Amino acid sequence: MILETSVPTKFPYKQGYAFHSKFILPIIGKLFSKDKVAYNYLSDSANIFPFGEALNNILRKIGFIEVKHLPQTFGVATIYHASKK
C-alpha cells in the first residue's frame, strides 16, 4: 500500500488545486516557516511524480500484480494497492 500526493484531473478540482498549490500554499508556508521555496517544492514534486495509471504501470513493470489506485479527496492524494508475485 502506498499513499502518495497526486494532482486532481477533473474540473473544477484541477483548477482549484493548481491555484491553491501555486498561490495560497506558498503564502501560508512563508508565514509559518519563512521558507516559501519549501512549500513550492511540495506542489512541484506532486506535479511531476507519476500518479494514477502511470504509477500502476511502473508497479506492474517491477513485478507487482493486482495493481489498483483509489483517488482520495477529489484526487489530491491516491492510495495504491498491489501485491507481489
N, CA, C and O atoms as a printed pandas DataFrame, in Angstrom:
     atom_number atom_name residue_name chain_id  residue_number  x_coord  y_coord  z_coord
0              1         N          MET        A               1    0.848   -1.167    0.000
1              2        CA          MET        A               1    0.000    0.000    0.000
2              3         C          MET        A               1    0.895    1.231    0.000
3              4         O          MET        A               1    1.902    1.299    0.704
4              5         N          ILE        A               2    0.500    2.179   -0.797
5              6        CA          ILE        A               2    1.213    3.451   -0.891
6              7         C          ILE        A               2    0.179    4.558   -0.798
7              8         O          ILE        A               2   -0.868    4.485   -1.441
8              9         N          LEU        A               3    0.459    5.571   -0.012
9             10        CA          LEU        A               3   -0.336    6.796   -0.005
10            11         C          LEU        A               3    0.565    7.894   -0.540
11            12         O          LEU        A               3    1.608    8.192    0.042
12            13         N          GLU        A               4    0.161    8.492   -1.649
13            14        CA          GLU        A               4    1.011    9.477   -2.316
14            15         C          GLU        A               4    0.185   10.680   -2.747
15            16         O          GLU        A               4   -0.996   10.553   -3.070
16            17         N          THR        A               5    0.817   11.841   -2.748
17            18        CA          THR        A               5    0.143   13.021   -3.280
18            19         C          THR        A               5   -0.052   12.848   -4.774
19            20         O          THR        A               5    0.719   12.159   -5.442
20            21         N          SER        A               6   -1.082   13.478   -5.282
21            22        CA          SER        A               6   -1.350   13.435   -6.718
22            23         C          SER        A               6   -2.043   14.736   -7.107
23            24         O          SER        A               6   -2.315   15.589   -6.263
24            25         N          VAL        A               7   -2.317   14.868   -8.375
25            26        CA          VAL        A               7   -2.919   16.092   -8.892
26            27         C          VAL        A               7   -4.307   15.755   -9.433
27            28         O          VAL        A               7   -4.439   14.874  -10.282
28            29         N          PRO        A               8   -5.332   16.438   -8.957
29            30        CA          PRO        A               8   -6.675   16.175   -9.484
30            31         C          PRO        A               8   -6.718   16.385  -10.995
31            32         O          PRO        A               8   -6.005   17.231  -11.534
32            33         N          THR        A               9   -7.560   15.608  -11.668
33            34        CA          THR        A               9   -7.652   15.707  -13.124
34            35         C          THR        A               9   -9.010   16.215  -13.597
35            36         O          THR        A               9   -9.173   16.513  -14.780
36            37         N          LYS        A              10   -9.978   16.319  -12.705
37            38        CA          LYS        A              10  -11.326   16.717  -13.105
38            39         C          LYS        A              10  -11.627   18.167  -12.716
39            40         O          LYS        A              10  -11.194   18.660  -11.675
40            41         N          PHE        A              11  -12.378   18.822  -13.586
41            42        CA          PHE        A              11  -12.851   20.179  -13.334
42            43         C          PHE        A              11  -13.899   20.126  -12.227
43            44         O          PHE        A              11  -14.718   19.207  -12.249
44            45         N          PRO        A              12  -13.932   21.019  -11.288
45            46        CA          PRO        A              12  -13.112   22.194  -11.051
46            47         C          PRO        A              12  -11.969   21.935  -10.076
47            48         O          PRO        A              12  -11.233   22.855   -9.719
48            49         N          TYR        A              13  -11.819   20.679   -9.644
49            50        CA          TYR        A              13  -10.802   20.349   -8.642
50            51         C          TYR        A              13   -9.393   20.606   -9.153
51            52         O          TYR        A              13   -8.529   21.067   -8.406
52            53         N          LYS        A              14   -9.163   20.306  -10.431
53            54        CA          LYS        A              14   -7.844   20.522  -11.028
54            55         C          LYS        A              14   -7.466   22.003  -10.960
55            56         O          LYS        A              14   -6.349   22.340  -10.568
56            57         N          GLN        A              15   -8.385   22.879  -11.339
57            58        CA          GLN        A              15   -8.121   24.317  -11.332
58            59         C          GLN        A              15   -7.974   24.842   -9.897
59            60         O          GLN        A              15   -7.107   25.673   -9.624
60            61         N          GLY        A              16   -8.813   24.360   -8.994
61            62        CA          GLY        A              16   -8.713   24.780   -7.589
62            63         C          GLY        A              16   -7.404   24.337   -6.963
63            64         O          GLY        A              16   -6.776   25.092   -6.221
64            65         N          TYR        A              17   -6.993   23.113   -7.262
65            66        CA          TYR        A              17   -5.728   22.603   -6.737
66            67         C          TYR        A              17   -4.549   23.416   -7.273
67            68         O          TYR        A              17   -3.634   23.770   -6.530
68            69         N          ALA        A              18   -4.588   23.705   -8.577
69            70        CA          ALA        A              18   -3.498   24.476   -9.190
70            71         C          ALA        A              18   -3.389   25.857   -8.549
71            72         O          ALA        A              18   -2.288   26.306   -8.230
72            73         N          PHE        A              19   -4.507   26.521   -8.363
73            74        CA          PHE        A              19   -4.497   27.848   -7.737
74            75         C          PHE        A              19   -3.993   27.770   -6.307
75            76         O          PHE        A              19   -3.146   28.562   -5.893
76            77         N          HIS        A              20   -4.516   26.814   -5.557
77            78        CA          HIS        A              20   -4.119   26.661   -4.150
78            79         C          HIS        A              20   -2.636   26.349   -4.018
79            80         O          HIS        A              20   -1.948   26.952   -3.195
80            81         N          SER        A              21   -2.135   25.410   -4.824
81            82        CA          SER        A              21   -0.739   24.999   -4.674
82            83         C          SER        A              21    0.243   26.044   -5.184
83            84         O          SER        A              21    1.365   26.119   -4.683
84            85         N          LYS        A              22   -0.140   26.846   -6.156
85            86        CA          LYS        A              22    0.777   27.855   -6.712
86            87         C          LYS        A              22    0.736   29.186   -5.963
87            88         O          LYS        A              22    1.736   29.902   -5.920
88            89         N          PHE        A              23   -0.404   29.519   -5.377
89            90        CA          PHE        A              23   -0.536   30.838   -4.764
90            91         C          PHE        A              23   -0.786   30.810   -3.256
91            92         O          PHE        A              23   -0.102   31.506   -2.507
92            93         N          ILE        A              24   -1.743   30.026   -2.809
93            94        CA          ILE        A              24   -2.125   30.018   -1.392
94            95         C          ILE        A              24   -1.094   29.291   -0.529
95            96         O          ILE        A              24   -0.633   29.834    0.475
96            97         N          LEU        A              25   -0.737   28.084   -0.910
97            98        CA          LEU        A              25    0.195   27.285   -0.106
98            99         C          LEU        A              25    1.545   27.971    0.110
99           100         O          LEU        A              25    2.036   27.960    1.239
100          101         N          PRO        A              26    2.170   28.566   -0.909
101          102        CA          PRO        A              26    3.448   29.255   -0.657
102          103         C          PRO        A              26    3.316   30.440    0.302
103          104         O          PRO        A              26    4.224   30.701    1.091
104          105         N          ILE        A              27    2.201   31.151    0.239
105          106        CA          ILE        A              27    1.995   32.277    1.164
106          107         C          ILE        A              27    1.868   31.774    2.591
107          108         O          ILE        A              27    2.481   32.325    3.505
108          109         N          ILE        A              28    1.075   30.730    2.784
109          110        CA          ILE        A              28    0.919   30.153    4.126
110          111         C          ILE        A              28    2.247   29.599    4.615
111          112         O          ILE        A              28    2.609   29.779    5.778
112          113         N          GLY        A              29    2.974   28.926    3.731
113          114        CA          GLY        A              29    4.281   28.394    4.110
114          115         C          GLY        A              29    5.252   29.477    4.535
115          116         O          GLY        A              29    5.995   29.311    5.503
116          117         N          LYS        A              30    5.247   30.587    3.810
117          118        CA          LYS        A              30    6.152   31.687    4.155
118          119         C          LYS        A              30    5.775   32.311    5.491
119          120         O          LYS        A              30    6.650   32.714    6.257
120          121         N          LEU        A              31    4.486   32.393    5.776
121          122        CA          LEU        A              31    4.033   32.947    7.051
122          123         C          LEU        A              31    4.501   32.111    8.235
123          124         O          LEU        A              31    4.928   32.650    9.256
124          125         N          PHE        A              32    4.416   30.793    8.091
125          126        CA          PHE        A              32    4.728   29.910    9.211
126          127         C          PHE        A              32    6.186   29.483    9.272
127          128         O          PHE        A              32    6.738   29.346   10.364
128          129         N          SER        A              33    6.816   29.272    8.136
129          130        CA          SER        A              33    8.181   28.741    8.182
130          131         C          SER        A              33    9.223   29.709    7.651
131          132         O          SER        A              33   10.421   29.454    7.767
132          133         N          LYS        A              34    8.788   30.802    7.078
133          134        CA          LYS        A              34    9.694   31.787    6.479
134          135         C          LYS        A              34   10.439   31.217    5.277
135          136         O          LYS        A              34   11.422   31.799    4.818
136          137         N          ASP        A              35    9.965   30.068    4.765
137          138        CA          ASP        A              35   10.637   29.422    3.645
138          139         C          ASP        A              35    9.622   29.103    2.549
139          140         O          ASP        A              35    9.067   28.006    2.507
140          141         N          LYS        A              36    9.390   30.052    1.681
141          142        CA          LYS        A              36    8.419   29.889    0.599
142          143         C          LYS        A              36    8.838   28.784   -0.368
143          144         O          LYS        A              36    7.986   28.092   -0.925
144          145         N          VAL        A              37   10.130   28.618   -0.567
145          146        CA          VAL        A              37   10.645   27.636   -1.511
146          147         C          VAL        A              37   10.251   26.214   -1.106
147          148         O          VAL        A              37    9.919   25.395   -1.963
148          149         N          ALA        A              38   10.287   25.922    0.183
149          150        CA          ALA        A              38    9.943   24.574    0.647
150          151         C          ALA        A              38    8.509   24.218    0.279
151          152         O          ALA        A              38    8.229   23.069   -0.063
152          153         N          TYR        A              39    7.620   25.162    0.341
153          154        CA          TYR        A              39    6.229   24.887    0.021
154          155         C          TYR        A              39    5.979   24.869   -1.485
155          156         O          TYR        A              39    5.034   24.222   -1.937
156          157         N          ASN        A              40    6.789   25.552   -2.260
157          158        CA          ASN        A              40    6.727   25.423   -3.715
158          159         C          ASN        A              40    7.169   24.027   -4.133
159          160         O          ASN        A              40    6.620   23.445   -5.069
160          161         N          TYR        A              41    8.157   23.501   -3.439
161          162        CA          TYR        A              41    8.676   22.176   -3.743
162          163         C          TYR        A              41    7.575   21.115   -3.642
163          164         O          TYR        A              41    7.513   20.205   -4.469
164          165         N          LEU        A              42    6.724   21.229   -2.647
165          166        CA          LEU        A              42    5.663   20.245   -2.444
166          167         C          LEU        A              42    4.756   20.150   -3.663
167          168         O          LEU        A              42    4.496   19.050   -4.150
168          169         N          SER        A              43    4.274   21.274   -4.161
169          170        CA          SER        A              43    3.389   21.235   -5.328
170          171         C          SER        A              43    4.146   20.850   -6.596
171          172         O          SER        A              43    3.606   20.145   -7.448
172          173         N          ASP        A              44    5.383   21.303   -6.729
173          174        CA          ASP        A              44    6.178   20.943   -7.911
174          175         C          ASP        A              44    6.442   19.439   -7.965
175          176         O          ASP        A              44    6.356   18.828   -9.030
176          177         N          SER        A              45    6.761   18.850   -6.823
177          178        CA          SER        A              45    7.046   17.418   -6.807
178          179         C          SER        A              45    5.777   16.607   -7.080
179          180         O          SER        A              45    5.841   15.569   -7.739
180          181         N          ALA        A              46    4.641   17.060   -6.588
181          182        CA          ALA        A              46    3.381   16.364   -6.866
182          183         C          ALA        A              46    3.048   16.428   -8.354
183          184         O          ALA        A              46    2.496   15.477   -8.907
184          185         N          ASN        A              47    3.380   17.538   -8.999
185          186        CA          ASN        A              47    3.074   17.703  -10.420
186          187         C          ASN        A              47    3.912   16.793  -11.319
187          188         O          ASN        A              47    3.440   16.379  -12.378
188          189         N          ILE        A              48    5.135   16.477  -10.921
189          190        CA          ILE        A              48    5.992   15.665  -11.788
190          191         C          ILE        A              48    6.010   14.187  -11.408
191          192         O          ILE        A              48    6.461   13.350  -12.190
192          193         N          PHE        A              49    5.524   13.864  -10.215
193          194        CA          PHE        A              49    5.504   12.461   -9.786
194          195         C          PHE        A              49    4.417   11.722  -10.555
195          196         O          PHE        A              49    3.303   12.231  -10.677
196          197         N          PRO        A              50    4.718   10.518  -11.083
197          198        CA          PRO        A              50    3.685    9.775  -11.807
198          199         C          PRO        A              50    2.550    9.366  -10.868
199          200         O          PRO        A              50    2.791    8.923   -9.745
200          201         N          PHE        A              51    1.325    9.518  -11.334
201          202        CA          PHE        A              51    0.200    9.122  -10.494
202          203         C          PHE        A              51   -0.859    8.426  -11.350
203          204         O          PHE        A              51   -0.846    8.498  -12.579
204          205         N          GLY        A              52   -1.758    7.762  -10.667
205          206        CA          GLY        A              52   -2.814    7.043  -11.368
206          207         C          GLY        A              52   -2.248    5.875  -12.150
207          208         O          GLY        A              52   -1.405    5.130  -11.651
208          209         N          GLU        A              53   -2.717    5.719  -13.381
209          210        CA          GLU        A              53   -2.314    4.584  -14.210
210          211         C          GLU        A              53   -0.818    4.597  -14.525
211          212         O          GLU        A              53   -0.226    3.539  -14.737
212          213         N          ALA        A              54   -0.203    5.777  -14.557
213          214        CA          ALA        A              54    1.246    5.849  -14.815
214          215         C          ALA        A              54    2.027    5.137  -13.712
215          216         O          ALA        A              54    2.957    4.387  -14.005
216          217         N          LEU        A              55    1.662    5.363  -12.446
217          218        CA          LEU        A              55    2.341    4.675  -11.345
218          219         C          LEU        A              55    1.954    3.196  -11.326
219          220         O          LEU        A              55    2.785    2.339  -11.022
220          221         N          ASN        A              56    0.709    2.900  -11.648
221          222        CA          ASN        A              56    0.296    1.491  -11.738
222          223         C          ASN        A              56    1.181    0.737  -12.733
223          224         O          ASN        A              56    1.606   -0.383  -12.453
224          225         N          ASN        A              57    1.457    1.333  -13.875
225          226        CA          ASN        A              57    2.293    0.686  -14.892
226          227         C          ASN        A              57    3.715    0.458  -14.392
227          228         O          ASN        A              57    4.321   -0.571  -14.690
228          229         N          ILE        A              58    4.247    1.412  -13.633
229          230        CA          ILE        A              58    5.585    1.233  -13.055
230          231         C          ILE        A              58    5.578    0.062  -12.080
231          232         O          ILE        A              58    6.491   -0.764  -12.092
232          233         N          LEU        A              59    4.564   -0.012  -11.244
233          234        CA          LEU        A              59    4.470   -1.108  -10.277
234          235         C          LEU        A              59    4.358   -2.454  -10.989
235          236         O          LEU        A              59    4.979   -3.431  -10.569
236          237         N          ARG        A              60    3.574   -2.511  -12.056
237          238        CA          ARG        A              60    3.462   -3.758  -12.823
238          239         C          ARG        A              60    4.804   -4.146  -13.451
239          240         O          ARG        A              60    5.184   -5.317  -13.460
240          241         N          LYS        A              61    5.505   -3.150  -13.969
241          242        CA          LYS        A              61    6.787   -3.404  -14.633
242          243         C          LYS        A              61    7.825   -4.006  -13.683
243          244         O          LYS        A              61    8.682   -4.781  -14.107
244          245         N          ILE        A              62    7.747   -3.651  -12.401
245          246        CA          ILE        A              62    8.722   -4.182  -11.440
246          247         C          ILE        A              62    8.197   -5.418  -10.702
247          248         O          ILE        A              62    8.767   -5.846   -9.698
248          249         N          GLY        A              63    7.095   -5.982  -11.221
249          250        CA          GLY        A              63    6.673   -7.286  -10.729
250          251         C          GLY        A              63    5.479   -7.323   -9.801
251          252         O          GLY        A              63    5.171   -8.386   -9.261
252          253         N          PHE        A              64    4.799   -6.222   -9.592
253          254        CA          PHE        A              64    3.612   -6.251   -8.745
254          255         C          PHE        A              64    2.402   -6.689   -9.564
255          256         O          PHE        A              64    2.336   -6.451  -10.770
256          257         N          ILE        A              65    1.452   -7.327   -8.897
257          258        CA          ILE        A              65    0.222   -7.776   -9.541
258          259         C          ILE        A              65   -0.971   -7.189   -8.783
259          260         O          ILE        A              65   -0.819   -6.597   -7.715
260          261         N          GLU        A              66   -2.143   -7.366   -9.353
261          262        CA          GLU        A              66   -3.373   -6.860   -8.734
262          263         C          GLU        A              66   -3.220   -5.390   -8.340
263          264         O          GLU        A              66   -3.571   -4.990   -7.230
264          265         N          VAL        A              67   -2.699   -4.611   -9.255
265          266        CA          VAL        A              67   -2.407   -3.201   -9.013
266          267         C          VAL        A              67   -3.666   -2.370   -9.236
267          268         O          VAL        A              67   -4.334   -2.501  -10.261
268          269         N          LYS        A              68   -3.983   -1.519   -8.273
269          270        CA          LYS        A              68   -5.107   -0.600   -8.441
270          271         C          LYS        A              68   -4.832    0.682   -7.668
271          272         O          LYS        A              68   -4.035    0.700   -6.731
272          273         N          HIS        A              69   -5.493    1.736   -8.068
273          274        CA          HIS        A              69   -5.350    3.009   -7.360
274          275         C          HIS        A              69   -6.719    3.558   -7.008
275          276         O          HIS        A              69   -7.690    3.379   -7.743
276          277         N          LEU        A              70   -6.776    4.231   -5.869
277          278        CA          LEU        A              70   -8.019    4.783   -5.346
278          279         C          LEU        A              70   -7.799    6.254   -5.010
279          280         O          LEU        A              70   -7.255    6.565   -3.950
280          281         N          PRO        A              71   -8.208    7.163   -5.888
281          282        CA          PRO        A              71   -8.044    8.595   -5.597
282          283         C          PRO        A              71   -8.820    8.995   -4.337
283          284         O          PRO        A              71   -9.921    8.503   -4.091
284          285         N          GLN        A              72   -8.238    9.879   -3.559
285          286        CA          GLN        A              72   -8.846   10.367   -2.324
286          287         C          GLN        A              72   -8.957   11.888   -2.374
287          288         O          GLN        A              72   -8.187   12.548   -3.072
288          289         N          THR        A              73   -9.891   12.428   -1.650
289          290        CA          THR        A              73  -10.065   13.878   -1.534
290          291         C          THR        A              73  -10.031   14.559   -2.898
291          292         O          THR        A              73   -9.237   15.472   -3.127
292          293         N          PHE        A              74  -10.897   14.108   -3.796
293          294        CA          PHE        A              74  -11.038   14.675   -5.133
294          295         C          PHE        A              74   -9.773   14.530   -5.974
295          296         O          PHE        A              74   -9.611   15.249   -6.960
296          297         N          GLY        A              75   -8.875   13.622   -5.609
297          298        CA          GLY        A              75   -7.672   13.376   -6.392
298          299         C          GLY        A              75   -6.412   14.037   -5.866
299          300         O          GLY        A              75   -5.370   13.971   -6.517
300          301         N          VAL        A              76   -6.480   14.667   -4.713
301          302        CA          VAL        A              76   -5.306   15.324   -4.135
302          303         C          VAL        A              76   -4.311   14.297   -3.598
303          304         O          VAL        A              76   -3.115   14.573   -3.507
304          305         N          ALA        A              77   -4.797   13.142   -3.252
305          306        CA          ALA        A              77   -3.957   12.031   -2.803
306          307         C          ALA        A              77   -4.517   10.751   -3.415
307          308         O          ALA        A              77   -5.687   10.694   -3.794
308          309         N          THR        A              78   -3.684    9.743   -3.506
309          310        CA          THR        A              78   -4.115    8.468   -4.056
310          311         C          THR        A              78   -3.539    7.336   -3.235
311          312         O          THR        A              78   -2.373    7.358   -2.842
312          313         N          ILE        A              79   -4.378    6.345   -2.984
313          314        CA          ILE        A              79   -3.932    5.114   -2.336
314          315         C          ILE        A              79   -3.697    4.082   -3.433
315          316         O          ILE        A              79   -4.568    3.846   -4.270
316          317         N          TYR        A              80   -2.520    3.472   -3.425
317          318        CA          TYR        A              80   -2.175    2.430   -4.379
318          319         C          TYR        A              80   -2.110    1.120   -3.627
319          320         O          TYR        A              80   -1.546    1.048   -2.535
320          321         N          HIS        A              81   -2.689    0.081   -4.213
321          322        CA          HIS        A              81   -2.664   -1.235   -3.608
322          323         C          HIS        A              81   -2.135   -2.215   -4.636
323          324         O          HIS        A              81   -2.613   -2.246   -5.770
324          325         N          ALA        A              82   -1.158   -3.013   -4.252
325          326        CA          ALA        A              82   -0.578   -4.005   -5.159
326          327         C          ALA        A              82   -0.026   -5.165   -4.341
327          328         O          ALA        A              82    0.273   -5.032   -3.154
328          329         N          SER        A              83    0.098   -6.293   -5.004
329          330        CA          SER        A              83    0.660   -7.488   -4.380
330          331         C          SER        A              83    1.881   -7.923   -5.168
331          332         O          SER        A              83    1.999   -7.642   -6.360
332          333         N          LYS        A              84    2.776   -8.603   -4.496
333          334        CA          LYS        A              84    3.966   -9.150   -5.156
334          335         C          LYS        A              84    3.700  -10.615   -5.484
335          336         O          LYS        A              84    3.035  -11.308   -4.714
336          337         N          LYS        A              85    4.206  -11.089   -6.607
337          338        CA          LYS        A              85    4.036  -12.486   -7.030
338          339         C          LYS        A              85    4.635  -13.439   -6.035
339          340         O          LYS        A              85    4.581  -14.653   -6.233
